[in-house]
Amino acid sequence: MTARLIMKLRVAEAVPVTPDVLHLRLVHPSRPELPAWTAGAHVDLRLPDGRVRQYSLCGDPADRGCYELAIKRETDGRGGSAWVHGNLRPDATAHVSAPRNTFPIVPEARRHILVAGGIGVTPLLAMARQLAASGADFALHLCARSAAEAPLLQAARAACGRRLTCWFSAEGRRFDPAVIGEGADGTEIYVCGPQRLMDAVRSALTARGWPEAQIHSEHFAPINDETFKPEPFEARIASTGQVLHVPAERSLLDVLRGAGFAMPSSCELGVCGSCECGYRDGLVIHRDVVLPPAKRQDRLMPCVSRARVAVTLDL
Ligand code: FES
């Protein structure tokens, strides 16, 4: 696996902000500044056994002195969050990549509407901070069961003031996408949270005339489609004409590496965006959760995505 550069950062603070969410502040052990990032970015956190997990940065992008993460303990997760909660205490070392942004703010938008479900608030809080600092027009809708279970609620209040609307289901207030209104030019929607929230927002808004391209979402869980049956296909290399056979039991990424291409990767689950690659023709079966619809016409994630019959890669 070709990973991104990993830094050994020190845990400066590890504070529970709800019963199951740990807020971490990470600093470099000797340097005052960390690599710059923009709101919506995530880092890879490398676990001792080599597994990699992606977590959004939730701090202030203008603060180069630390990275802030808020990590929910997922009882039915893949083990990453349980390790974080059990091991990342003050002065522990966290192995963290430089940030990467696959969920950026659209700079030319006139208005930004952020919809956060539970721990999905993390990238949106960073966006709210960046938008507030630039004087942009924005609103944050924060959905949780209750105030006590809403991660980073105080920070969201401080960053957003009156631009924050809370939807606490235990109080009978469930988020209704209708409050966003009809599709509007110059307004971008950003959603992060459970898949059902993102699906509900996307389908409600597209039904009201919002273009797909104005709805952005991020979710760090791989597609779970156990019924998918991979088929073999051919991958043609545009620069050389070489044709590679991708058997059903191997990923395109694996075959490319076997043919000598130094492809970067991190999660190999279609959630981080590290292995992104261009293509020119072919019917691609996209199986990642990171590429926005507008990029799927000519970009793919070879760690999980495949093609029907053949694809030509921009390599
Ligand atoms: S390696 Fe993460 S999306 Fe492919």
Boltz pocket constraint, residues with backbone or C-beta under 6 A from the ligand:
constraints:
  - pocket:
      binder: B
      contacts: [[A, 264], [A, 265], [A, 266], [A, 267], [A, 268], [A, 269], [A, 270], [A, 271], [A, 272], [A, 273], [A, 274], [A, 275], [A, 276], [A, 288], [A, 290], [A, 301], [A, 302], [A, 303], [A, 304]]
      max_distance: 6.0
